[in-house]
Amino acid sequence: MSDADLFIKLLPEILDDPAAAKVYDPIVCCGSPAALSSAAKWLGSMIARRLSDAEIVRIDGDVFINRLIQTIKESGDITRFTKSWCSGTVLILTGLEAFSGKEMSGEILYHILDAYLLRGQPIVVFTGTPPSRIPKLMPCIRAQLEGGILLDLGNDPIGNINS
């Protein structure tokens, strides 16, 4: 079974059974931009069908860092900023590479990931590079992400899936 097939098999199980999320969480998906984009779209439609009341929190690394900088300039309320990202039932993280060498942003991301992990809420990360190969990624974030399952989705987009 390919990692792409495993992704397609695991996600419905994780969304339907919170205990399964704790076993595999977080799911880190690596691959080409086309594969990651199609997998993220597939995941979004899967969540919409299975968890209509789910609150999906999406973190894009660059957008997150820019909003953090804006928050610091405007109010300095980092606690409120951090809590605003922790309220979802599913966390989808893209652009992990943006956190390379960004200590303050990385520290906040660490606490957000920790909040989801402690509640047993699913975390799905889409990244072009495995966390172990992202230079200057904080070791605590690397450890959190390596505690789950790493799937190499390869280069091909995930096709039309009927699950």
C-alpha positions as CSV (number, residue, x, y, z in Angstrom):
1,M,0.0,0.0,0.0
2,S,1.4,3.4,-1.0
3,D,1.6,6.3,1.5
4,A,-1.1,8.1,-0.6
5,D,-3.4,5.1,-0.2
6,L,-2.6,5.0,3.5
7,F,-3.5,8.7,3.7
8,I,-6.9,8.0,2.1
9,K,-7.5,5.0,4.4
10,L,-6.4,6.7,7.7
11,L,-8.1,10.1,7.5
12,P,-11.7,8.8,7.6
13,E,-10.8,6.6,10.5
14,I,-9.2,9.4,12.4
15,L,-12.1,11.8,11.8
16,D,-14.6,9.2,12.9
17,D,-12.7,7.9,16.0
18,P,-10.8,10.3,18.3
19,A,-8.9,7.4,19.8
20,A,-7.4,6.7,16.4
21,A,-6.3,10.3,16.1
22,K,-4.2,9.8,19.3
23,V,-2.4,6.8,17.7
24,Y,-1.4,8.5,14.4
25,D,-1.5,12.2,15.4
26,P,0.0,14.2,13.9
27,I,-0.1,13.1,10.3
28,V,2.7,14.8,8.4
29,C,2.3,14.6,4.6
30,C,5.2,15.3,2.4
31,G,5.3,15.5,-1.4
32,S,5.1,17.7,-4.4
33,P,3.0,20.9,-4.4
34,A,0.4,19.1,-6.7
35,A,0.2,16.1,-4.4
36,L,-0.1,18.3,-1.3
37,S,-2.7,20.6,-2.8
38,S,-4.9,17.7,-3.9
39,A,-4.5,16.0,-0.6
40,A,-5.5,19.1,1.3
41,K,-8.6,19.6,-0.9
42,W,-9.5,16.0,-0.5
43,L,-9.2,16.3,3.3
44,G,-11.3,19.5,3.3
45,S,-14.1,17.7,1.5
46,M,-13.8,14.6,3.7
47,I,-14.1,16.8,6.8
48,A,-17.1,18.6,5.4
49,R,-18.9,15.3,4.7
50,R,-18.1,13.6,7.9
51,L,-17.9,16.4,10.5
52,S,-20.3,19.0,9.4
53,D,-19.9,20.9,12.7
54,A,-16.1,20.7,12.7
55,E,-14.2,23.9,13.3
56,I,-11.2,23.6,11.0
57,V,-8.2,25.8,11.9
58,R,-5.8,26.3,9.0
59,I,-2.4,27.7,9.7
60,D,-0.2,28.7,6.7
61,G,3.3,29.4,8.0
62,D,3.8,32.7,6.2
63,V,0.3,34.1,7.0
64,F,0.6,33.0,10.6
65,I,4.0,34.8,11.0
66,N,2.7,37.9,9.4
67,R,-0.4,38.0,11.6
68,L,1.8,37.5,14.7
69,I,4.0,40.4,13.7
70,Q,0.9,42.6,13.1
71,T,-0.5,41.5,16.5
72,I,2.7,42.4,18.3
73,K,2.8,45.8,16.6
74,E,-0.9,46.6,17.3
75,S,-1.6,45.1,20.7
76,G,1.2,42.9,21.9
77,D,-1.4,40.4,23.1
78,I,0.4,37.2,22.2
79,T,-1.7,35.1,24.7
80,R,-5.0,36.0,22.9
81,F,-3.3,35.5,19.5
82,T,-2.2,32.0,20.5
83,K,-5.6,31.0,22.0
84,S,-7.4,32.1,18.8
85,W,-5.6,29.3,16.9
86,C,-6.3,26.6,19.5
87,S,-10.1,26.4,19.4
88,G,-10.6,24.1,16.4
89,T,-11.5,20.4,16.2
90,V,-9.1,19.8,13.4
91,L,-5.8,21.6,12.7
92,I,-4.4,21.8,9.2
93,L,-0.9,23.2,8.9
94,T,0.8,24.2,5.7
95,G,4.0,26.0,5.0
96,L,6.0,24.5,7.9
97,E,9.2,25.6,6.3
98,A,8.4,29.2,7.2
99,F,9.0,28.4,10.8
100,S,12.7,27.6,10.1
101,G,14.8,29.9,12.3
102,K,11.8,31.8,13.7
103,E,12.1,31.2,17.4
104,M,9.1,33.3,18.7
105,S,6.7,32.1,16.0
106,G,8.0,28.5,16.5
107,E,7.4,28.8,20.3
108,I,3.8,29.8,19.7
109,L,3.3,27.1,17.1
110,Y,4.6,24.6,19.6
111,H,2.0,25.6,22.2
112,I,-0.8,25.4,19.5
113,L,0.3,21.9,18.5
114,D,0.5,20.9,22.1
115,A,-3.1,22.1,22.7
116,Y,-4.4,19.9,19.9
117,L,-2.3,16.9,20.9
118,L,-3.4,17.1,24.6
119,R,-7.1,17.2,23.5
120,G,-6.6,14.4,21.0
121,Q,-7.7,16.6,18.1
122,P,-6.4,15.7,14.7
123,I,-3.4,17.6,13.2
124,V,-2.6,17.2,9.6
125,V,0.6,18.9,8.3
126,F,1.3,19.4,4.6
127,T,4.9,20.1,3.8
128,G,7.3,19.8,0.9
129,T,10.1,18.8,3.3
130,P,10.0,16.3,6.2
131,P,10.4,18.1,9.5
132,S,13.7,16.2,10.2
133,R,15.2,18.0,7.1
134,I,13.9,21.5,7.7
135,P,17.0,23.5,8.9
136,K,16.6,25.5,12.1
137,L,13.2,24.1,12.9
138,M,12.9,24.2,16.6
139,P,13.7,20.7,18.1
140,C,10.5,20.7,20.2
141,I,8.3,21.2,17.1
142,R,10.3,18.5,15.2
143,A,9.8,16.1,18.1
144,Q,6.0,16.8,18.2
145,L,5.7,16.2,14.5
146,E,7.9,13.1,14.5
147,G,5.6,11.6,17.2
148,G,3.0,10.8,14.6
149,I,3.1,9.3,11.2
150,L,5.0,10.6,8.1
151,L,3.5,9.9,4.7
152,D,5.3,10.5,1.4
153,L,2.5,11.4,-1.0
154,G,5.0,11.6,-3.9
155,N,4.5,13.7,-7.0
156,D,1.1,12.7,-8.3
157,P,-2.1,14.5,-7.2
158,I,-4.6,12.4,-5.3
159,G,-7.4,11.6,-7.8
160,N,-11.1,11.7,-7.3
161,I,-11.8,9.7,-4.2
162,N,-15.2,8.5,-3.2
163,S,-15.1,7.8,0.5
